[in-house]
Amino acid sequence: MANISFTKHAEDMLNERKFTKEEIISVIENPDWRKEDEQETEVWNAFKRIQNKVLRVVIKGQRRAIYSDNNVL
């Protein structure tokens, strides 16, 4: 498993949306697709389809701090 740390915001979003850290790590390690952030060179996104929605996980750096986007799921 990758060495991943979660920001306070990420942990709050996990609790609010009832995701586990293991589920988010799974999205990072096995996304349906990825996208580099056009504005931030150290930021990339991992996406996973879950039923009729898409979960986007935003990753900063080399998998050290992650947080989930408020507007996607």
C-alpha positions in Angstrom: 0.0 0.0 0.0 1.2 3.5 -0.8 2.3 5.9 1.9 -0.8 8.2 1.9 -1.8 10.8 4.5 -5.1 12.5 4.7 -5.7 16.1 5.4 -8.2 17.2 8.0 -10.6 18.2 5.2 -10.3 14.8 3.6 -11.1 13.0 6.9 -14.1 15.3 7.4 -15.3 14.5 3.9 -14.8 10.8 4.4 -16.9 10.9 7.5 -19.6 13.1 5.9 -19.8 10.8 2.8 -19.3 7.6 4.7 -16.2 6.5 2.7 -13.3 4.6 4.3 -9.7 5.4 3.8 -9.2 2.0 2.2 -11.9 2.9 -0.4 -10.1 6.2 -1.2 -6.7 4.5 -1.4 -8.3 1.9 -3.8 -9.4 4.8 -6.1 -5.9 6.2 -6.1 -4.2 2.9 -6.8 -6.8 1.7 -9.3 -8.7 4.6 -10.8 -11.0 4.3 -13.8 -9.1 7.3 -15.2 -6.7 10.0 -14.1 -6.2 13.6 -15.1 -3.4 16.0 -14.4 -4.4 19.4 -13.0 -3.9 22.1 -15.6 -3.2 24.8 -13.0 -1.2 22.9 -10.3 1.7 20.9 -11.5 1.9 18.8 -8.2 -1.8 18.0 -8.3 -3.6 15.2 -10.1 -7.1 13.6 -10.0 -8.1 10.0 -9.7 -11.7 9.1 -10.8 -13.9 6.1 -10.1 -17.4 5.4 -11.2 -19.7 4.4 -8.3 -23.2 3.4 -9.5 -24.4 6.5 -11.3 -21.9 9.0 -9.8 -18.2 9.7 -10.1 -15.9 10.0 -7.2 -13.0 12.3 -7.7 -10.0 12.1 -5.4 -7.6 15.0 -5.6 -4.0 14.1 -4.9 -1.2 16.5 -4.2 2.4 15.6 -4.6 3.6 12.1 -4.7 0.7 10.5 -2.9 1.3 12.2 0.4 -1.8 14.3 1.0 -5.2 13.7 -0.5 -8.6 15.2 -0.2 -12.0 14.7 -1.8 -13.7 17.3 -3.9 -16.9 18.8 -2.4 -18.7 19.1 -5.7 -18.4 15.6 -7.2 -19.8 13.0 -4.8 
